[in-house]
Amino acid sequence: MMQQPYQSNPSNGNPPTLPLEVRVVADRSTAAQLTRATVLGRWRSPRTWAYIATIPLVLMARVIILVILNTSRSGPANLFVTYFGLLLVTIVFAVLITALRMVRPLRQVVEYASPGSTITVRYQQNSLDVVLTNRTVSIDYGKIVELYVIGNAVHLRPRGMHPISLPRELFPDAALNLMRRDIQPLLPTGRTLQLDRVTAGLLLAVAILLIPASFLTQIVESGAGLSSSEKWQAWEFVFESSSDATETRLRLLGAAYAVAGVVATVAGVLLFRGRGAQRPAVRRLGVVAASLAFGVTVTSALEAKTAIAQGNIVVGHTAGVGFWPLVIAAVVASVALAASLIGAFPTESAGQFAVPSAPDGRSVTDKVGAWLLGFAGASAIASSFTTFLSREDWGLTAWHYAYGSDALTPFVGIPLLLTGLTALGAAVMAGSGRLPSEPISRTATLSASSLLFGSALTLGLNTLSHRMVLGFSFQNFAYYHLGAGFWILCGATILAGGAVISNWIAFSSKVFRIAKPTPGA
């Protein structure tokens, strides 16, 4: 534990004598706590989001130039889909990089917060001096742009200066009164209530968009020289021959849409009615709903995009009307996921911070959930490199589709790999206690497990539907074999579902209390 803070000139209810000096001695955990606050605090910076938004444009520069010169087959709609697809991939990689940077303390933090180092804050009438082992920083109160809590650390960002993270104990009530400001949580309570309504609207929009995506044609197979046509929907496959004969086959992909839509509707209605402020479980349900919907819609959209690209080597596949509501639902779900995660974080009151009710806040269900999530992520990644469905001249994996001598690279390997890596990262961080606090750790693992469950469930149902559709008769059905990748994916789906349940139960397995720091000598 960090040494209790020393406060010079304690106020004892009277105005403090200036300068007011508070100092703490760092222990072995201080650098890790301040590193997490520093890394997470960068997500609030507009510069970070500007970089993330620019990376897809840089990757698409050649395609954009060809479209402007009217020498590309891609239209504006394809550019829109590609940009948001790359944007989502960039965000996922940024999250993974953030998780990796929190594994070990940052060098710039260790320089002033190594074990035994003294960190001092000296409060003056109009400014404060942060005295570190390697430097002293003077900050005018009027130049402090942000001052908020992340775990047991305070992230301070002055105007025109680099932000700095300091232990929460360095900001007693007397100092806050002198600064004439409060320490804010990541999201103030009033804004949290507004964010609940925004999240509710986004979730309900996703549920509404999944209705046309479920029943309208997503993929159309037709073209010159073809004597028949095929229509692929989430619930049905329709085959129309030249003799006007029509055959239909059941597809199970609609079941994933139904699950995501129902959960999104329930969470959206409860959040819109303001139940999130009364029951934290409602906000957690919003995280589950947004993560599940994001995993389902992105995976399904990329699978449909693969089928459309497949038409370039087999027959003429084109996007149907139902494909575009699915793409829009994926974009809306990504925004809902970000909003739900922000709203679900614990909202500490000014001058307070959340601490576990026991030194080790991780319960048995926390550890079980982390193990289940880790195995689920590893299984999902392994399944992406093995065969899902095959016959003598035809094979399908998440990264390779072969039809005779022709081949292409499917897009479904992207969400499966990224959700698997996210699950592994969240499991390792949560299992090792690297996340700032147990509520944040549990929220992260709950989101990662729901995301992986949605992606794996969608791909598994879609693979099974392909076998049902391609085998028009029992004889043909026997030609198509479900490979090892499909069964590993089924295992990943079950493990991810178990992780969702375990992480949900973990929230009620240990009670958190709100405690004020005691800045006495």
C-alpha positions as MATLAB code, in Angstrom:
seq = 'MMQQPYQSNPSNGNPPTLPLEVRVVADRSTAAQLTRATVLGRWRSPRTWAYIATIPLVLMARVIILVILNTSRSGPANLFVTYFGLLLVTIVFAVLITALRMVRPLRQVVEYASPGSTITVRYQQNSLDVVLTNRTVSIDYGKIVELYVIGNAVHLRPRGMHPISLPRELFPDAALNLMRRDIQPLLPTGRTLQLDRVTAGLLLAVAILLIPASFLTQIVESGAGLSSSEKWQAWEFVFESSSDATETRLRLLGAAYAVAGVVATVAGVLLFRGRGAQRPAVRRLGVVAASLAFGVTVTSALEAKTAIAQGNIVVGHTAGVGFWPLVIAAVVASVALAASLIGAFPTESAGQFAVPSAPDGRSVTDKVGAWLLGFAGASAIASSFTTFLSREDWGLTAWHYAYGSDALTPFVGIPLLLTGLTALGAAVMAGSGRLPSEPISRTATLSASSLLFGSALTLGLNTLSHRMVLGFSFQNFAYYHLGAGFWILCGATILAGGAVISNWIAFSSKVFRIAKPTPGA';
ca = [
       0.000    0.000    0.000;
       1.052    3.601   -0.616;
       2.254    5.452    2.462;
      -0.428    7.683    4.004;
      -0.161   11.227    2.624;
       1.459   13.914    4.733;
      -0.355   17.265    4.825;
       1.347   20.364    6.146;
      -0.747   22.952    7.952;
      -3.929   20.850    8.341;
      -6.967   23.084    8.157;
      -9.048   21.504   10.977;
     -12.082   23.228    9.481;
     -10.329   26.615    9.102;
      -8.826   28.098    5.926;
      -5.439   26.412    5.402;
      -2.199   28.290    5.842;
      -0.391   28.716    2.542;
       1.481   27.083    1.066;
      -0.462   23.840    1.648;
       1.856   20.933    1.015;
       0.752   17.329    0.506;
       3.097   14.482   -0.278;
       3.033   10.717   -0.578;
       5.731    8.072   -0.893;
       5.221    5.754   -3.862;
       5.119    2.018   -3.387;
       5.368   -0.884   -5.850;
       1.836   -0.386   -7.191;
       1.939    3.392   -7.689;
       3.646    3.408  -11.084;
       1.205    0.796  -12.416;
      -1.823    2.793  -11.210;
      -0.537    6.042  -12.715;
       0.348    4.275  -15.979;
      -3.241    3.064  -16.369;
      -4.580    6.547  -15.736;
      -2.113    8.056  -18.229;
      -2.895    5.546  -20.982;
      -6.675    5.646  -20.507;
      -6.646    9.435  -20.236;
      -5.302    9.734  -23.773;
      -8.624    8.456  -25.119;
     -10.169   11.759  -24.034;
      -7.742   13.707  -26.178;
      -9.139   15.053  -29.506;
      -5.705   14.411  -31.011;
      -6.057   10.671  -30.369;
      -9.389   10.506  -32.181;
      -8.026   12.623  -35.029;
      -5.234   10.079  -35.544;
      -7.706    7.174  -35.450;
     -10.001    8.854  -37.985;
      -7.090    9.650  -40.308;
      -5.499    6.189  -40.470;
      -8.298    4.642  -42.621;
      -8.071    7.604  -45.028;
      -4.335    7.023  -45.410;
      -4.895    3.331  -46.106;
      -7.608    4.183  -48.639;
      -5.681    6.985  -50.345;
      -5.099    5.069  -53.584;
      -8.736    3.974  -53.892;
      -9.995    7.496  -53.145;
      -7.770    8.957  -55.858;
      -9.001    6.366  -58.379;
     -12.624    7.159  -57.526;
     -11.978   10.890  -57.973;
     -10.353   10.196  -61.332;
     -13.317    7.951  -62.223;
     -11.012    4.994  -62.955;
     -12.159    2.709  -60.131;
     -14.977    0.179  -60.032;
     -15.722    1.181  -56.429;
     -18.472    3.712  -55.894;
     -19.117    6.119  -53.009;
     -21.183    3.493  -51.194;
     -18.279    1.032  -51.237;
     -15.944    3.764  -50.030;
     -18.305    4.450  -47.132;
     -18.412    0.778  -46.136;
     -14.645    0.375  -46.508;
     -13.883    3.472  -44.444;
     -16.029    2.457  -41.504;
     -14.742   -1.108  -41.714;
     -11.151    0.114  -41.516;
     -12.135    2.591  -38.800;
     -13.524   -0.214  -36.652;
     -10.375   -2.276  -37.210;
      -8.248    0.740  -36.256;
     -10.222    1.282  -33.050;
      -9.870   -2.377  -32.089;
      -6.115   -2.253  -32.657;
      -5.935    0.979  -30.642;
      -7.740   -0.738  -27.766;
      -5.335   -3.673  -27.933;
      -2.343   -1.310  -27.947;
      -3.836    0.479  -24.938;
      -4.150   -2.835  -23.106;
      -0.548   -3.766  -23.927;
       0.757   -0.383  -22.752;
      -0.892   -0.965  -19.362;
       0.899   -4.271  -18.823;
       4.129   -2.597  -17.689;
       4.595    0.879  -16.167;
       5.560    3.596  -18.638;
       9.113    4.847  -18.444;
       8.055    8.480  -17.995;
       5.888    7.435  -15.045;
       8.565    5.269  -13.427;
      10.938    8.254  -13.513;
       8.867   10.003  -10.823;
       6.800    7.188   -9.263;
       9.274    4.368   -8.635;
       9.046    2.680   -5.195;
      10.339    4.980   -2.474;
      10.010    8.160   -4.547;
       8.334   11.141   -2.915;
       5.648   12.973   -4.876;
       4.741   16.391   -3.509;
       2.091   18.912   -4.474;
       2.464   22.421   -3.007;
      -0.716   24.497   -3.244;
      -0.364   28.298   -3.520;
      -3.060   30.942   -3.740;
      -3.344   30.846   -7.558;
      -1.177   27.923   -8.612;
       0.217   24.594   -7.560;
       3.716   23.134   -7.798;
       4.125   19.442   -8.559;
       7.506   18.442   -7.129;
       8.781   15.199   -8.660;
      12.120   13.454   -8.368;
      13.109   14.490  -11.904;
      11.430   17.877  -12.263;
       9.099   20.492  -10.794;
       6.015   21.634  -12.680;
       4.119   24.847  -11.872;
       0.490   25.007  -12.994;
      -1.897   27.954  -12.693;
      -5.351   26.939  -11.479;
      -6.939   28.797  -14.382;
      -5.024   26.698  -16.908;
      -6.309   23.353  -15.636;
      -8.567   22.035  -18.391;
      -9.436   18.641  -16.932;
      -9.157   17.090  -13.493;
     -10.818   13.699  -13.184;
     -10.516   10.344  -11.462;
      -9.376    7.146  -13.167;
      -9.262    4.339  -10.631;
      -7.146    5.532   -7.665;
      -5.344    8.168   -9.711;
      -6.165   11.695  -10.834;
      -5.477   12.765  -14.404;
      -4.594   16.455  -14.633;
      -4.418   18.181  -18.012;
      -3.251   21.828  -18.063;
      -3.698   23.998  -21.138;
      -0.555   24.027  -23.298;
       1.214   21.382  -21.216;
       1.476   17.613  -21.183;
      -1.051   15.891  -18.903;
       0.155   14.216  -15.756;
      -1.318   11.500  -13.542;
      -0.920   11.722   -9.766;
      -2.114    9.665   -6.785;
      -5.618   10.513   -5.618;
      -4.339   11.143   -2.058;
      -2.541   14.312   -3.213;
      -5.877   16.120   -3.636;
      -7.493   16.525   -0.198;
     -10.696   18.502    0.242;
      -8.802   21.547    1.528;
      -6.774   21.683   -1.689;
      -9.875   21.304   -3.858;
     -11.530   24.174   -1.997;
      -8.440   26.275   -2.561;
      -8.507   25.452   -6.288;
     -12.269   26.199   -6.362;
     -13.021   23.063   -8.299;
     -13.979   19.417   -7.852;
     -12.442   16.247   -9.139;
     -14.804   14.905  -11.768;
     -15.471   11.284  -12.624;
     -14.889   10.170  -16.206;
     -18.482   11.191  -16.894;
     -20.513   13.520  -14.626;
     -23.817   12.148  -13.336;
     -26.023   14.512  -15.370;
     -24.247   13.661  -18.585;
     -24.465    9.969  -17.697;
     -28.258   10.199  -17.606;
     -28.239   11.929  -20.984;
     -25.874    9.299  -22.326;
     -28.294    6.585  -21.185;
     -30.943    8.107  -23.454;
     -28.484    8.321  -26.346;
     -27.456    4.693  -25.847;
     -31.124    3.690  -25.667;
     -31.887    5.423  -28.959;
     -28.923    3.786  -30.665;
     -29.849    0.316  -29.391;
     -33.458    0.721  -30.498;
     -32.221    1.927  -33.899;
     -30.096   -1.223  -34.216;
     -33.088   -3.394  -33.319;
     -35.236   -1.624  -35.930;
     -32.558   -1.917  -38.627;
     -32.218   -5.641  -37.972;
     -35.848   -6.152  -39.027;
     -35.354   -5.283  -42.736;
     -31.906   -6.878  -42.599;
     -33.594  -10.123  -41.492;
     -36.326  -10.316  -44.117;
     -34.978   -8.470  -47.155;
     -32.596  -10.018  -49.664;
     -28.955   -9.430  -48.745;
     -27.293  -11.198  -51.683;
     -28.607  -11.715  -55.212;
     -27.092  -14.205  -57.641;
     -28.107  -13.461  -61.211;
     -26.626  -12.184  -64.423;
     -26.316  -12.535  -68.137;
     -26.104  -16.128  -69.301;
     -27.532  -17.542  -66.075;
     -30.697  -19.623  -66.356;
     -31.544  -19.322  -62.664;
     -31.259  -16.896  -59.795;
     -30.655  -17.133  -56.063;
     -31.663  -14.837  -53.226;
     -29.989  -15.042  -49.824;
     -31.842  -13.751  -46.798;
     -31.155  -14.150  -43.094;
     -33.988  -16.652  -42.644;
     -34.389  -18.081  -46.112;
     -32.613  -19.085  -49.297;
     -34.704  -18.847  -52.489;
     -33.740  -20.664  -55.706;
     -35.653  -19.705  -58.861;
     -35.073  -21.805  -61.988;
     -35.760  -20.875  -65.622;
     -38.964  -22.952  -65.542;
     -40.393  -20.634  -62.833;
     -39.955  -23.372  -60.247;
     -39.040  -22.030  -56.834;
     -37.311  -23.846  -54.003;
     -36.659  -22.447  -50.538;
     -34.313  -23.532  -47.796;
     -34.218  -22.443  -44.166;
     -31.251  -20.376  -43.011;
     -30.390  -19.971  -39.325;
     -28.601  -16.634  -39.560;
     -31.830  -14.884  -38.630;
     -31.650  -16.478  -35.177;
     -28.522  -14.416  -34.384;
     -30.330  -11.270  -35.559;
     -33.321  -12.145  -33.374;
     -31.189  -12.629  -30.254;
     -29.318   -9.366  -30.817;
     -32.527   -7.481  -31.636;
     -34.428   -8.703  -28.565;
     -31.585   -7.940  -26.149;
     -31.080   -4.505  -27.756;
     -34.800   -3.735  -27.481;
     -35.037   -4.700  -23.804;
     -31.906   -2.752  -22.883;
     -32.958    0.240  -24.964;
     -36.413    0.473  -23.370;
     -35.027    0.190  -19.820;
     -32.323    2.789  -20.445;
     -34.770    5.174  -22.101;
     -37.036    4.975  -19.042;
     -34.146    6.064  -16.821;
     -33.692    2.734  -15.050;
     -29.927    2.878  -15.546;
     -29.572    5.525  -12.811;
     -31.531    3.327  -10.378;
     -30.037   -0.055  -11.202;
     -26.446   -0.417  -12.469;
     -27.418   -3.806  -13.910;
     -29.435   -1.991  -16.591;
     -26.329   -0.206  -17.841;
     -24.468   -3.494  -17.856;
     -27.298   -4.932  -19.940;
     -26.731   -2.042  -22.341;
     -23.065   -3.054  -22.638;
     -24.065   -6.662  -23.349;
     -26.663   -5.581  -25.922;
     -24.331   -3.201  -27.774;
     -21.422   -5.663  -27.763;
     -23.636   -8.522  -28.932;
     -25.226   -6.427  -31.693;
     -21.837   -5.166  -32.846;
     -20.405   -8.686  -33.059;
     -23.447  -10.020  -34.920;
     -23.825   -7.188  -37.448;
     -20.147   -6.721  -38.308;
     -19.544  -10.444  -38.763;
     -22.687  -10.879  -40.851;
     -21.936   -7.832  -43.008;
     -18.409   -9.023  -43.738;
     -19.682  -12.524  -44.503;
     -22.159  -11.050  -46.992;
     -19.362   -8.962  -48.472;
     -17.366  -12.184  -48.925;
     -20.273  -13.792  -50.778;
     -20.517  -10.756  -53.051;
     -16.781  -10.953  -53.768;
     -17.190  -14.683  -54.383;
     -19.353  -13.822  -57.371;
     -16.253  -12.588  -59.153;
     -14.912  -16.147  -59.446;
     -18.110  -18.230  -59.596;
     -21.273  -16.375  -60.591;
     -22.661  -12.865  -60.464;
     -23.312  -12.044  -56.804;
     -24.490   -8.522  -56.023;
     -25.628   -6.744  -52.863;
     -29.357   -6.828  -52.226;
     -31.565   -4.273  -50.516;
     -31.176   -5.971  -47.133;
     -27.397   -5.625  -47.154;
     -27.416   -1.883  -46.538;
     -29.579   -1.861  -43.357;
     -27.132   -4.441  -42.029;
     -24.156   -2.190  -42.738;
     -25.892    0.804  -41.135;
     -26.802   -1.340  -38.115;
     -23.119   -2.272  -37.711;
     -22.082    1.390  -37.713;
     -24.825    2.360  -35.243;
     -23.935   -0.595  -33.014;
     -20.301    0.553  -32.874;
     -21.400    3.975  -31.593;
     -23.810    2.334  -29.134;
     -20.968    0.166  -27.841;
     -18.756    3.181  -27.149;
     -21.611    5.056  -25.453;
     -22.625    2.072  -23.317;
     -19.070    1.464  -22.114;
     -18.652    5.088  -21.063;
     -22.021    5.103  -19.317;
     -21.347    1.832  -17.490;
     -18.136    3.001  -15.825;
     -18.537    3.798  -12.119;
     -19.446    7.440  -11.500;
     -17.600    8.615   -8.418;
     -18.816   11.715   -6.655;
     -16.549   14.722   -6.312;
     -13.780   14.048   -3.835;
     -14.599   10.344   -3.646;
     -13.270    7.259   -5.268;
     -14.325    3.609   -5.500;
     -12.285    1.030   -3.627;
     -12.857   -2.706   -3.250;
     -14.310   -3.918    0.021;
     -11.383   -6.318    0.356;
      -7.690   -6.109   -0.684;
      -8.279   -8.702   -3.412;
     -11.447   -7.588   -5.194;
     -11.432  -10.537   -7.588;
     -13.949  -13.205   -6.671;
     -14.096  -16.806   -7.813;
     -16.531  -15.848  -10.573;
     -14.106  -13.131  -11.751;
     -11.370  -15.709  -12.140;
     -13.676  -18.263  -13.757;
     -14.932  -15.640  -16.180;
     -11.374  -14.628  -17.089;
     -10.364  -18.243  -17.745;
     -13.479  -18.953  -19.814;
     -12.929  -15.780  -21.817;
      -9.273  -16.600  -22.404;
     -10.049  -20.110  -23.663;
     -12.885  -18.743  -25.812;
     -10.580  -16.186  -27.429;
      -7.871  -18.771  -28.094;
     -10.447  -21.182  -29.553;
     -11.889  -18.506  -31.838;
      -8.450  -17.606  -33.174;
      -7.565  -21.277  -33.712;
     -10.859  -21.966  -35.516;
     -10.226  -19.170  -38.003;
      -7.261  -21.067  -39.454;
      -8.991  -24.441  -39.807;
     -11.671  -25.621  -42.237;
     -15.306  -24.783  -41.549;
     -16.946  -26.505  -44.518;
     -15.558  -28.576  -47.398;
     -16.136  -31.056  -50.202;
     -13.775  -32.634  -52.754;
     -13.156  -29.483  -54.861;
     -14.349  -26.842  -52.436;
     -13.153  -25.599  -49.070;
     -13.891  -22.699  -46.752;
     -11.973  -21.227  -43.809;
     -12.171  -17.788  -42.251;
      -9.158  -16.726  -44.324;
      -9.327  -18.830  -47.489;
     -12.029  -19.854  -49.944;
     -11.102  -22.292  -52.701;
     -13.309  -23.359  -55.616;
     -11.352  -25.591  -57.960;
      -8.362  -23.594  -59.162;
      -9.852  -20.263  -58.050;
      -9.443  -18.773  -54.587;
     -10.169  -15.613  -52.629;
      -9.614  -14.281  -49.117;
     -12.836  -14.043  -47.075;
     -13.466  -11.086  -44.799;
     -14.905  -13.079  -41.898;
     -11.451  -13.831  -40.518;
     -11.110  -10.163  -39.537;
     -13.880   -9.986  -36.886;
     -13.129  -13.481  -35.622;
      -9.443  -12.699  -35.132;
     -10.048   -9.259  -33.615;
     -12.757  -10.418  -31.212;
     -10.546  -13.349  -30.230;
      -7.583  -11.057  -29.561;
      -9.817   -8.645  -27.644;
     -11.103  -11.519  -25.517;
      -7.574  -12.757  -24.820;
      -6.392   -9.256  -23.947;
      -9.323   -8.598  -21.614;
      -8.902  -11.990  -19.952;
      -5.180  -11.470  -19.319;
      -5.644   -7.901  -18.064;
      -8.554   -8.831  -15.801;
      -6.980  -12.033  -14.549;
      -3.732  -10.290  -13.638;
      -5.454   -7.288  -12.046;
      -3.945   -4.836  -14.537;
      -7.150   -2.838  -15.073;
      -7.688    0.257  -12.884;
     -10.523   -1.122  -10.726;
     -12.734   -4.159  -10.463;
     -15.876   -2.477  -11.907;
     -13.905   -1.409  -14.986;
     -12.288   -4.843  -15.210;
     -15.638   -6.591  -15.023;
     -17.213   -4.236  -17.558;
     -14.354   -4.850  -19.992;
     -14.569   -8.643  -19.694;
     -18.372   -8.551  -19.955;
     -18.144   -6.523  -23.167;
     -15.373   -8.680  -24.675;
     -17.220  -11.936  -23.922;
     -20.501  -10.594  -25.390;
     -18.676   -9.343  -28.477;
     -17.002  -12.700  -29.069;
     -20.234  -14.589  -28.413;
     -22.071  -12.525  -31.044;
     -19.353  -12.931  -33.654;
     -18.825  -16.674  -33.092;
     -22.572  -17.389  -32.948;
     -23.168  -15.556  -36.225;
     -20.364  -17.295  -38.084;
     -21.343  -20.710  -36.710;
     -25.008  -20.345  -37.698;
     -24.006  -19.030  -41.104;
     -21.687  -22.008  -41.714;
     -24.419  -24.442  -40.714;
     -26.868  -22.600  -42.986;
     -24.451  -22.929  -45.914;
     -24.427  -26.683  -45.497;
     -28.225  -26.785  -45.303;
     -28.569  -24.609  -48.413;
     -25.902  -26.250  -50.546;
     -27.243  -29.749  -49.928;
     -30.482  -29.635  -51.934;
     -30.906  -33.355  -51.420;
     -29.728  -35.841  -48.809;
     -27.129  -37.118  -51.253;
     -25.723  -33.647  -51.875;
     -25.903  -32.902  -48.159;
     -23.525  -35.781  -47.493;
     -20.931  -34.270  -49.876;
     -20.429  -31.240  -47.633;
     -18.505  -31.870  -44.436;
     -18.325  -29.672  -41.370;
     -14.641  -29.337  -40.607;
     -12.714  -29.080  -37.360;
     -12.898  -25.297  -37.504;
     -16.678  -25.389  -37.161;
     -16.567  -27.557  -34.042;
     -13.817  -25.460  -32.469;
     -15.953  -22.406  -33.212;
     -18.909  -24.065  -31.468;
     -16.703  -24.580  -28.431;
     -15.644  -20.918  -28.528;
     -19.312  -19.869  -28.660;
     -20.189  -21.972  -25.614;
     -17.153  -20.736  -23.666;
     -17.934  -17.106  -24.550;
     -21.538  -17.563  -23.434;
     -20.299  -19.030  -20.152;
     -17.952  -16.064  -19.762;
     -20.872  -13.655  -20.219;
     -22.827  -15.399  -17.465;
     -19.837  -15.656  -15.125;
     -18.830  -12.024  -15.588;
     -22.416  -10.903  -15.043;
     -22.630  -12.852  -11.762;
     -19.262  -11.404  -10.680;
     -20.806   -7.944  -10.304;
     -22.949   -9.161   -7.421;
     -20.259  -11.330   -5.847;
     -18.510   -8.437   -4.101;
     -19.963   -5.134   -2.916;
     -18.127   -1.893   -3.593;
     -18.244    0.991   -1.188;
     -17.490    4.672   -1.705;
     -14.787    5.973    0.590;
     -13.227    9.383    1.025;
      -9.465    9.638    1.300;
      -8.227   10.472    4.768;
      -5.435   12.984    4.198;
      -4.290   13.091    7.808;
      -0.664   12.874    8.779;
];
